[in-house]
Amino acid sequence: MSNSRRFASAEEVARLAGVSRSAVSRTFTDGASVSEETRQKVLAAAKELNYHVNHLARGLSQERSRPVCLVGDHLSSPFLSSLLEAVSRHIQALGRAVMLINTSGEAEAVESALHQALQYRASAIVVLSGTPAESLVQTCIQSGLRVALVNRGQEFNGPIHITLDHDTAMKEAFELFYRAGCRSFGLVTSTAGTPSLVAREQAFSRAVNEAGLPLTVMRTGPTQYTTGQEAARQLLARSQRPDAVFCTTDLMACGFLDTARQAFNLNIPHDLCVMGFDNIEQASWDSYALTTFHHPVEEIAACIARQLDDESTTSQVIQFPAQPVWRNTIRPG
């Protein structure tokens, strides 16, 4: 005897209920006209057959039933996992289904993900990481998809661009260090070269250079905890150490802090001031108490959902501020 199972069809429900196929469709369509007697017959038959409406198939002709595709890589990282959770939650609160494509972040992988979204008839695409080609984004838009790019750095016409005001944040980061008496700087970043990391590096470097102060930039690996550790080993082993280090993400800052304390016995912030960026959950842990800049994940997620839900929204750039979060890794100014 076969144990294979399949979904019941609307035609089977109609036969069991003794009604037309269109009556089944009207029963499961909000606002459609159907008598109460017919409705009860259909619901009873659907329950007996374990029938469920195929919203994906129905969505091919109804935009709000088609999935919103989220594209990202390294989704296990603290920041991206929090962004993914918030964006998916806000979109699902609108009654929209979410489809996730986990990519490698390489241009080819992101392009493949966008092609998949087109094949699955997604209604919108949100690119959380990776940088798609402008031509492919335009293809998606011409095919009727809404496109939102988060911290992607490309401000061309068509998609909704969600960015942070990195220039203002990095000027403030330098000023916080300077007021704490710091005059020699280190900057720890990754080899990933993502638009947001590059923007932070360039803006912070510009602020230090304009003040005529020394800066050492360390790029020792991907955007990971271990990269912060390796940067600390290399930077702090020098005869002339900086007295302030800015890490372009909190995750790397946590690795840097652990190595500075454990391998070099440094007192933070007495011997060295350290600052991160993103305000991930770990930054608030007592073992780190990291001074950082808040990445407004909830506000960004709510904005994305709002923009995708508003069919009148056109291409635009929406910029959020990044506010400092004072903890214990910088001396009071």
Backbone hydrogen bonds, N-H to C=O, Kabsch-Sander energy under -0.5 kcal/mol:
donor,donor_aa,acceptor,acceptor_aa,energy
13,V,9,S,-1.7
14,A,10,A,-2.4
15,R,11,E,-2.3
16,L,12,E,-2.3
17,A,13,V,-2.4
18,G,14,A,-1.4
19,V,14,A,-2.2
24,V,20,S,-1.3
25,S,21,R,-1.8
26,R,22,S,-2.6
27,T,23,A,-2.0
28,F,24,V,-1.4
29,T,26,R,-1.3
30,D,28,F,-0.5
32,A,29,T,-2.0
34,V,32,A,-0.5
39,R,35,S,-2.6
40,Q,36,E,-2.4
41,K,37,E,-1.9
42,V,38,T,-2.5
43,L,39,R,-2.6
44,A,40,Q,-2.2
45,A,41,K,-2.2
46,A,42,V,-2.8
47,K,43,L,-2.1
48,E,44,A,-2.1
49,L,45,A,-2.2
50,N,46,A,-0.6
50,N,47,K,-0.5
51,Y,46,A,-2.9
55,H,53,V,-1.4
58,R,54,N,-2.3
59,G,55,H,-2.2
60,L,56,L,-0.5
60,L,57,A,-1.2
61,S,58,R,-1.5
65,S,62,Q,-1.5
66,R,62,Q,-0.7
66,R,63,E,-1.2
68,V,97,A,-2.7
69,C,67,P,-0.6
69,C,124,A,-3.0
70,L,68,V,-0.5
70,L,99,M,-3.2
71,V,126,V,-2.8
72,G,101,I,-1.8
77,S,74,H,-1.8
81,S,77,S,-2.7
82,S,78,P,-1.6
83,L,79,F,-2.3
84,L,80,L,-2.9
85,E,81,S,-2.2
86,A,82,S,-2.1
87,V,83,L,-2.8
88,S,84,L,-2.5
89,R,85,E,-2.0
90,H,86,A,-2.3
91,I,87,V,-2.2
92,Q,88,S,-2.5
93,A,89,R,-1.6
94,L,91,I,-1.2
95,G,92,Q,-2.0
96,R,91,I,-1.4
99,M,68,V,-2.7
101,I,70,L,-2.8
102,N,100,L,-0.5
103,T,72,G,-2.8
103,T,101,I,-0.7
110,V,106,E,-2.4
111,E,107,A,-2.4
112,S,108,E,-2.3
113,A,109,A,-2.1
114,L,110,V,-2.1
115,H,111,E,-2.1
116,Q,112,S,-2.1
117,A,113,A,-2.1
118,L,114,L,-1.8
119,Q,115,H,-2.2
120,Y,116,Q,-2.3
121,R,118,L,-1.3
122,A,117,A,-2.6
123,S,67,P,-2.8
124,A,67,P,-0.9
125,I,146,R,-2.9
126,V,69,C,-2.9
127,V,125,I,-0.5
127,V,148,A,-2.8
128,L,71,V,-3.2
128,L,126,V,-0.8
129,S,71,V,-0.9
131,T,105,G,-0.5
137,V,133,A,-2.0
138,Q,134,E,-2.5
139,T,135,S,-1.7
140,C,136,L,-2.1
141,I,137,V,-2.3
142,Q,138,Q,-2.7
143,S,139,T,-1.2
144,G,141,I,-1.7
145,L,140,C,-2.4
146,R,123,S,-1.8
148,A,125,I,-2.7
149,L,160,I,-3.0
150,V,127,V,-2.4
151,N,149,L,-0.6
151,N,162,I,-3.6
155,E,153,G,-0.7
156,F,154,Q,-0.7
160,I,147,V,-2.9
161,H,159,P,-0.6
161,H,316,Q,-3.0
162,I,149,L,-3.0
162,I,160,I,-0.5
163,T,161,H,-0.6
163,T,318,I,-2.6
165,D,320,F,-2.3
166,H,164,L,-1.8
169,A,165,D,-1.8
170,M,166,H,-2.8
171,K,167,D,-1.9
172,E,168,T,-2.0
173,A,169,A,-2.2
174,F,170,M,-2.2
175,E,171,K,-2.2
176,L,172,E,-2.3
177,F,173,A,-2.0
178,Y,174,F,-2.9
179,R,175,E,-2.6
180,A,176,L,-0.9
180,A,177,F,-0.5
181,G,178,Y,-1.8
182,C,177,F,-2.1
185,F,214,P,-2.2
186,G,244,A,-2.2
187,L,216,T,-2.8
188,V,246,F,-2.6
189,T,187,L,-0.5
189,T,218,M,-2.7
191,T,221,G,-2.5
196,S,151,N,-0.6
198,V,194,T,-2.7
199,A,195,P,-2.3
200,R,196,S,-2.0
201,E,197,L,-2.5
202,Q,198,V,-2.9
203,A,199,A,-2.2
204,F,200,R,-2.6
205,S,201,E,-2.5
206,R,202,Q,-2.2
207,A,203,A,-1.8
208,V,204,F,-2.2
209,N,205,S,-2.8
210,E,206,R,-2.5
211,A,207,A,-0.9
212,G,209,N,-1.5
213,L,208,V,-1.9
216,T,185,F,-2.0
218,M,187,L,-3.3
220,T,189,T,-0.8
224,Q,222,P,-2.2
227,T,224,Q,-0.5
228,G,224,Q,-1.2
229,Q,225,Y,-1.6
230,E,226,T,-2.5
231,A,227,T,-2.3
232,A,228,G,-2.0
233,R,229,Q,-2.2
234,Q,230,E,-2.1
235,L,231,A,-2.9
236,L,232,A,-2.5
237,A,233,R,-0.6
238,R,235,L,-0.9
241,R,239,S,-0.7
243,D,184,S,-1.7
244,A,184,S,-1.1
245,V,273,C,-2.4
246,F,186,G,-2.7
247,C,245,V,-0.5
247,C,275,M,-3.0
248,T,188,V,-2.5
250,D,277,F,-1.9
253,A,249,T,-1.6
254,C,250,D,-2.6
255,G,251,L,-1.5
256,F,252,M,-2.3
257,L,253,A,-2.8
258,D,254,C,-2.2
259,T,255,G,-1.8
260,A,256,F,-2.6
261,R,257,L,-2.3
262,Q,258,D,-2.6
263,A,259,T,-2.2
264,F,259,T,-1.0
265,N,261,R,-0.6
266,L,260,A,-2.2
268,I,266,L,-0.7
271,D,267,N,-3.9
272,L,267,N,-1.0
273,C,243,D,-1.8
274,V,329,T,-2.5
275,M,245,V,-2.1
276,G,291,T,-2.1
278,D,293,F,-2.7
283,A,280,I,-1.1
284,S,280,I,-0.6
284,S,281,E,-1.5
285,W,282,Q,-1.3
288,Y,285,W,-1.8
289,A,285,W,-3.1
290,L,283,A,-2.1
291,T,274,V,-0.5
292,T,325,V,-1.9
294,H,323,Q,-3.5
295,H,278,D,-1.6
297,V,295,H,-2.6
300,I,296,P,-2.4
301,A,297,V,-2.8
302,A,298,E,-2.5
303,C,299,E,-2.1
304,I,300,I,-2.5
305,A,301,A,-2.3
306,R,302,A,-2.3
307,Q,303,C,-2.7
308,L,304,I,-2.6
309,D,305,A,-1.6
310,D,306,R,-0.9
311,E,309,D,-0.9
313,T,310,D,-1.9
316,Q,159,P,-0.7
318,I,161,H,-3.4
318,I,316,Q,-0.5
319,Q,317,V,-0.5
320,F,163,T,-2.5
323,Q,294,H,-0.6
323,Q,321,P,-0.5
325,V,292,T,-3.5
326,W,324,P,-0.5
328,N,289,A,-2.8
